[in-house]
Amino acid sequence: ERRVEELDLQLKIKNAELRKNLREKEDAQNYLRNILESLTSGVVVVDLEGKVTTFNQAAEKITGLEFREVQGKHIDKLSRLNIVPSGEPPSILLKDTERKKNFETQLRRKENEALHAHVSMFPVEDRRGEQIGTALTIRDITHLKKLEEKVNRTEKLAAMGEMAAEIAHEIRNPLGSIE
């Protein structure tokens, strides 16, 4: 009976340690999940088969899609989003992340609204350094592109104004002599 009591006590101690470890692991997972969901950049993670495993709230906002719509689906099925450049199949680029790591593209959202995005791709590796998937970060740069267009338009108008002033000056000089 004493041996059973000792084993029972040891079992209770081990169960308490396991519960503590499980709680710590859950706390760490919740902490990381909260960080992921707090990012303003969209994060999409796909496994080696090209199936979507992670899709944060920012990715939902940027693409107009919800995680439940894309979870477990192959990245090729999301090609209308135009996440990868040059019309190449996304699965090819996911396996060759060295070829195109950063690029700008124009995404077509669910509502068919177009927006400019900067996409970065990088491999997700396990502790042994083996690739277990690919992560894509998507940043909406539509506002920056619109500002660039305004700056370009302003520069063109300023150049046209300078040219008009020079032409007016060139015309005024001979007119002054004629007068």
N, C-alpha and C positions, 0 to 999 in steps of 0.2 A: 504493500500500500504506500509505503514511504517512497519507493521508486516511482510509482505512478504519480504521486503528488509532486515529486521533483520534475518529472517529465512534463506534467501539467503546468507547473510554474514556468519552466523553460519555454514551453509552447506559448504561454501568455506573453512572456517577455518578447519572443520572436514576433508574435502577431502585432504587438504594440510597435516594435521597430519597423515592421513592414507597413503598418498603417501610417507611421510618421514619414517613411520614405515615399509612400504613395502620395501623401498630402504635399510633400515638398516637390515631387515631380509634377503634380497637378498645378501647384502654385507657379512653378517655372513655366509650364506650358501656357497657363493663362496670362502670365506676364508677357511672354513672347507673342501670344496671339493679340494682346492689347496693343503692343508696339506695332505689329503688322497692320492692324486695323486703323491705327492712328496716323499712318503714313499718308502723305498727300499724293505720292506716286502710286500708280497701280502696280500691283505685284501679281504676276501669273507664274505659277510653277507647274511644269509638266514632267512626267516621269520619262524613262528611257523609251517607252512605247509611244510617247507623244500625247498621252492623256492628261488632261488638266486635273491637278490635285489641289492647287491653292489658287484662290481668286479673291483678293481682298476688296474691301468696300470702295476704295479709290478706283480699282479696276472696274468695278460695277458702275461707278459714276461716269468714268471716262468712256467706257464701251457701250453703256446702256443695257448691258446684259447682267443677269443675276447669276450668282454662283451655282444655284440649283439647275440653271439652264445649261451650264457648261461643264459641271462636275462630271468627270469620267469620260467626257467626249474628247475625241481626237482633235488636236490643234488644227489639222487640215479642214475640219468641219467649220472652223471659225475663220476661214480664209476671207470671207466677205469683210471682215474687220481690217484686212490688209496689214496685219501685225508685222509681216516680214516683207522686205522690198523685192522689187524686180519680178513679181509674179511667180517666184519660185515656190515649190511646195514647202510649207513651214517645217515639215518633219526633216527635210534635208538640212536646213540651217540649224536645227536643234542639235543635230549630231555633229555639226561642224561649226562650233561656236567661235573658233578662232578666225573664221573667214569674215564674219560681219558681227562686230560686237556692238557698235553704236551707229544708229542711223535715224534719219527723220523720215516720216511717212505720213500719209493722210489716211486717217481711219474713217470708216463709214460706220456710224453708230446704228443702233437698232432702228431708230426713227429715220434712217437714211441721211442724217445730218453729218456733214463732213467736218472733221477737225484735224488740226495738225498735231502730231505727237512725236516725241523723241523716245525711241525704244533702245534699251540696252539689254544685251543677252549675255549670260554667263553661266558656266556649268555649276551645278550643285553637286558637291562631293561628300562622301561619307568620311568617317574618321580615318579610313585607310587611304584616302585620296582618290578613290574610284568614283567616277561620275555616276550619279544615281538619277540625274534629271537635269533640267535646264530652267533657269529663272529668267523672266523677262520683267523689266521695270518699264512702265509706260508713263510718260509725263505729258500732260496737255500743254502744248506751247502755242495754241491758237492765238492767245492774247499777244504773245511776243511777235508772231508772224504779222498780225494786224498792225502792231506798232512799227515793225520794219517797213510794211507797205506805206504807212503814213510818212515815215521818215524819207523813204525813197520818193514819194510824191512831192513832199516838201522840197527836197533837194532839186527835183526836176523843175518845179515851179520857180525856185530861186534862180536856177541856171537860166530859165527862160526870161525871167525879169532882168537879169544882168545882160543877156543878149539883146533884149529890147532897149535897154538903156544905152548900150553901145551903138546900136543901129540908130537910135534917135540922135545920139551925139554926132555920129558920122554924117547924118543928114543935115543937122543943124550947122555944122562947120561950113559946108559949101553955100548953104542958104545965107549965112551971115556975110560971106564974101560977096554974094550976088546982091544982097540988099545994099 
